[in-house]
């Protein structure tokens, strides 16, 4: 068992489960992950293989016997009638029938409606009065000759969720894990393989948990299809509900004026709107106005009454165009329906999560390792909602005075939410706090930048801050700002001079080369070997590449692409010696030697004399050229995240690949 799995099972015994087990028991049951993991947690919350096998079989039996499939509803009804009662798993919603002064239940899969249910059950589980809760219940049948008699009744009912958690135990146990281990465990808990994600990509995923841990948090995420935007809100917690953006109404969301019933915001911690984007969608303008008031003031009025609630709002949808297109021709809210394309409404968003940075989910991105039973994690997050961490960043930092109160509140809430998720024990350094604050500011800045494009009356805001310990000032830019900055306008005279320089002095390629550093951020695109260091290879005849990790197929691809760049930068009739210093082990060395020997013959025809050696003691990564430049490579040639494979254009175009964070330093010898 992996070291992290052993640690997880040691410190959270009985509260974790192997994440691939849900696939084994789900079958064709259309049921949320938290329902399955609730059951698995009863029988498989262990690392003992024998117990797991028995537990999986038990859960399979429970699902087979008690889960109600719609197509088998008549069989289940017959079984209840014959036996007098039967235990079932179904989604139950309750409404008050005021004419008969009783509560009545509806069963999503069984198809029964208006079944009487006792007041005592409703008092204990008030969330049943909203849009439905998954339950394990005993349904009874008692026939009678009385007119209008309903033979069905609910004997007992238990919502599928963990009832009690020890929040102090959870916090104290956090100290047993490093930051990296804890984040990886959370990633595994939501079903993802942390080895497939960079630190920034992990933050993007974990920010989706912030609405569950922070009261009245407003989050929007727009991006391409297939990135799992809505998954967490439908599958990962019994305290969140996902509804279609087109199904929202004032009565359903806030309060029904005719019946006086409170809507979804009164019962759920998180209300998420799926498929929120779509320019042609029709929207109730009155609903937008109520939502604006609620998102700003945590209250809403219907009729003469004013109500308060703590539900967070999440809006997820698909974009219509690429980021570059939107930034040039419109803005990042471009895909929203007309009535939601409202600066006053959008200004209420505490964070805009860049969905275009989230890779489409591939099989290898899901985990089969251990993580929290999601229902246990959901209860922990619910408990943490009670804590206020919105001023914690002030221990280390002071935000610019030009940042408005609404901006500060937004930044503080994102910061507080991520701190609760990653550092629930409140033990973290200033450097770790800076990582979270930078990310929180960026996600609010993304909102404000687009509002300024939509409405010129929004003033430009200086999203900077200073460290109280050092006095150092930090400016924050969004990643898309860095990637898609407009190129400087060049005069015709300067352009002619650059062309002249290129023809007479190829070393400069029209660019003044200076020692310095280039910093690449997680998830940045638009990067190639050429635009990073191509100009620094000109006029080279002897180049040494030191990179300890050139052994896996994608690393060998990177090496060939580096050789291709050298071929493009040298004179056609010149020869360049390329020497590789790398390390290896017995698992790969024979295959790698064969690959290198093939490269020798292949590259020779292009005027590149390739050679290699193995040195098991190297650690640094660099390119050294006899033209006087040394390029220190923070990650070697391995600067990109995995592509989607042969049919992903980024496999062939470096600028389309998503980067890992690294630094490139240029030193003049």
Buried (B, 14 or more C-beta within 10 A) or exposed (E): EEEBBEBBBEBBEEBBBBBEBBEBBBEEBEBBBBBBBBBBBBBBBBBEEEEBEEBBEBBBEBBEEBBBBEEEBEEBBEBBBEEEBBBBBBBBBBBBEEEEEEBBBBBBBBBBEEBBBBEEBBEEBEBBBBBBBBBBBBBBBEEEEEEEEEEBBBBBBEBBBBEEBEBEEBBEBBEEBEBEBBBBBBBBBBBBBBEBBBBBBBBBBBBBBBBBBBBBBBBBBBBBEEBBBBBBBBBBBBBBBBBEBBEBEBBBBBBBEEEEBBBBBBBBBBBBBBBBBBEEBEBEEEBBBBBBBBBBEBEBBBEEEEBEBBBBBBBBBBBBBEBEEBBEEBBBBBBBBEBBBBBEBBBBBBBBBBBBBBBEBBEEBBBEBBBBBBBBBBBBBBBBBEBEBBEBBEEBBEBBEEBEEBBBBBBBBBBBBBBBBBBBBEEBEBEBBBBBBBBBBBBBBBBBBBBBBBEEEBEEBEBBBBBEEEEEEBEBBBBBBEBBEEEEEEEEEEEEEBEEBEEEEBBBBBEEBEEEEBEBBBBBBBBBBBEBBBBBBBBBBBBBBBBBBBBEEEBBBBBEBBBBBBBEBBEEEEEBBBBBBBBBEEEBEEBBEEBBEEBEEEBEEBBBBBEBEBEEEBEEBBBBBBBBBBBBBBBBBBBBBBBEEEEBEBBEEBEBBBBBBBEBBBBEE
